[in-house]
Amino acid sequence: MKLKKGDNVIVITGKDKGKKGKILEVLPSANRVVVEGANISRLHEKSRERGKSGQIIDKAMPINASNVMVVDPKTGARTRVGSKKIDGKNVRVTKKSGSELK
């Protein structure tokens, strides 16, 4: 999986198509990622203490990694990710502009 936590991505398909956000969590065994602001689900949480009321929480749920693409830092457009050896280290680079991903 070429996606990492903290990457800026855009959702390319599904109900949240076009939304941009940061990857909060990567689940490589399930080939899924959690993107900030995408695939939001409303969870009802029961009260834990007596006399307090429960609440409804909006939580970002995982989506398939194939449904997101990395945003190029130079152009702001979606792009694929490749790798290049720079100074003896493998570095992730974007295919469109060739800029390095941090």
N, C-alpha and C positions, 0 to 999 in steps of 0.2 A: 504494500500500500504506500503510495507516494504522498499521502496527506499526513500532516502533522498537527498537533495541538498548537493553536495560535495562528494558523494560516487563515488569511482572508479568502473566503470562497463565495461563489454565487451559485444558487440553486438553479439547475437547468431544466428540470421537469417536475411535474406534480403540482399540488395545490399552492405551493409557495414559490412557483417559478418566478425568477427575476429578483428574489430577495438576496441581499448580501449580508454576510455576517462572519463572525470569527468562529473557528472550531473550538468548542469547549472541551470535547472529549472524543477520543478515537477508540473504537472497538474493533481491532483487526481480526479477531476470531470470527466475528459476525459480519465483517465487511461493512460496518456502519460507522457513522459519525454523528455527533450532536452539534448542531449549528445554532449559534445565538440568534434568536428571533425567528427561527423556522420550525415548522411542525410543532406548534404549541398545543399542548393538551391541558385541559382544566381538570385538576385533581381535587376531589373533596376530601379534606382532612378532618378526622374526628377530633373532638375535644379531648385533651389529655388530662385536664384538671377539672375538678368539680366547680361548677359555677361559671366556667368559661365557655364561650361558644366555639364551634368549629369554624373552619375557613376553607375558601376555595383558592387553590394555588395554580398559577400558570407555569407550566414546566415545558422546556424544550425536550422533545423526544428524539431518539435516533432515527436517521434516514439512511438509505443505502448510499454508500460512497460513490457509486456510479452516477448518482443524481446531482453531484456537485462538481464544480471545476474551480481551480485556483484563479484568483484575480491577479493579473499582471500589475506589479507596483508602478511601472513606468506609464503604461497606457490606460490602465483601469479596465481593460477588457479581459474576458475569460481566456485562459490559455492552458496548454498541457504542460507537464513538468518533466524535465529530463535531468540528467546528471552529467557533470563535467569534472575532470581532475584539474584542480588549481593548486599549485605548490604542494603536490603530493597528497592532497586531501580531496575526497569526493564531495562535491558541492551541488546542491539542487539549484537548477536554473530554469527559467521559463523558456518555452520554445519560440514564442513570438518575438520578444525583444532580447533574449539572452541574458537578462538581468538576474542577479543572484537572489535566491529566496533565503530569508533569515529564519 
